[in-house]
Amino acid sequence: MKNRLLTFLPICAVILLSASIDLTSLFDYDGQTIPSYVPNNRDNTPNNNDMTDIGATLGRVLFYDKKLSLNSTVACASCHQQQFAFSDTATVSKGFNGGFTGRHSMRLVNARFGREENFFWDARAATLEDQTTRPIQDFAEMGFSGTNGQPDLDSLISRMNDISYYPTLFQNSFGTNTITEERMQFALAQFIRSIVSFDSKYDEALANAGGDEDADFALFSAVEEAGKDLFMANQNAGGAGCDRCHNAPTFDMDNDRNNNGVITVAGNPAGTDLTNTRSPSLRDLVNPDGSLNGPMMHDGSFTTIRQMIDHYDNPPFNNNLDGRLRRGGDDGTQSQNLNLSETEKDNLEAFLLTLTGSNIYTDEKWSDPFDTHGALFLLDGDCEVTNANLTADISGGQHQSIASDTIGIDCNVANNASVLYQAGTSITFNEDFELELGSVLTAQIAGCN
């Protein structure tokens, strides 16, 4: 059975497709529970782009699809990784052709909830919708810039029209299969807004306190409670004043602010950039095991929470420094000096660690829908794949015998589609055969009803 090519004709097969989306049983994006203590005015969802399960599903596919980069090597998710709260552990992220992003890839946690509606570190995108397709059209990031010999977004849309799953997904999301930049933006924004984290220790404690942020949190340790008090209280009341810019319970960035004193250029400490006034939520700075979800600030210059706290204790002054970080407010000519003790810094750090959730890191609805080969299948009801030409390339090694193993599957596979799946997937055959573990088989589907 070794070192030979095996072909079986005809075969009746029922194939298990692991990288699939069942259009009849979508994940619940729209119906997620948002805590009642989250103010309604923090939701930046526009009136013309309400979240739907199918729209966010399309957004998930777009977010993870490497075919949206010029050479099909990177996706949005390459820089915004689920295991790091949709950030990157690298200071700057690598683009499709080895170039790099101009700034650190910020966390996307709770992007839906914030007083600031503009996006990017420098707030150059007016809305999340506007932001979503800019990396695709960036010369270094994904390559459809339309500049310096690169194709433009229209070329990508032509490519997408030839990818089997997109016409169906756009049809189901928008009523027609027409692919446009606006529809891509709507779907991507829906998916990103669905990425919420409200299952932290802080959330449990706040809910237990009836949503009262000023109450003592019974579930907090003394250190965490002291850190909360420092975070929430203004400086004239003995606090650090953090809540003035990063307002609870969303801990988003205030939309009326200047820079925070971090003014270097990512990857170039000698450079100066005064334009960075936006930040992500302070939620999920670390993941559940306590490790940082990538470096902090637009230039990735802080690699510990203590470094960040030390910075705000006495930030370096510049002429565009936010007034809340100056002595004397907007007209002040010196930066603040909180004179925090080491114990107070410990307390603040302990509190910030309570803002980390758990579900965001593992929930399948935010995970990669593609298999390792970049394949994705849309399933729509019961369907039996028949008359398959099955070819197995056996290169030697240990083999297993499979005799009429059966697994049922819901599927909708287009005629003449090519399906890749790993050996060990159960298939119904009309005869016994041997197959090497780990072999890749290709089935040319002749018909699917």
Secondary structure, 3 states (H helix, E strand, C coil): CCCEEEEECCCECCCCCCCEEECCCCCCCCCCCCCCCCCHHHECCCCCCCCCHHHHHHHHHHHHCHHHCCCCCCCHHHHCEHHHCCECCCCCCECCCCCECCCCCCCCCCCCECCCCCECCCCCECCHHHHHCCCCCCCCCCCCCCCCCCCCHHHHHHHHHCCCHHHHHHHHHHCCCCCCHHHHHHHHHHHHHHCCCCCCHHHHHHHHCCCCCCCCCCCCCHHHHHHHHHHHCCHHHCCCCHHHCEECCCCEECCCCCECCCCEECCEEEEECCCCCCCCCCCCCECCCCCECCCECCCCCECCHHHHHHHHHCCCCCCCECHHHECCHHHCCCECCCCCCHHHHHHHHHHHHCCCCCHHHCCHHHCCCCCCCCCCEEECCECCEECCEEEEEECCCCEEEECCCCCCCECCCCCCCEEEEECCCCCCCCCCEEEECCCEEEEECCEEC
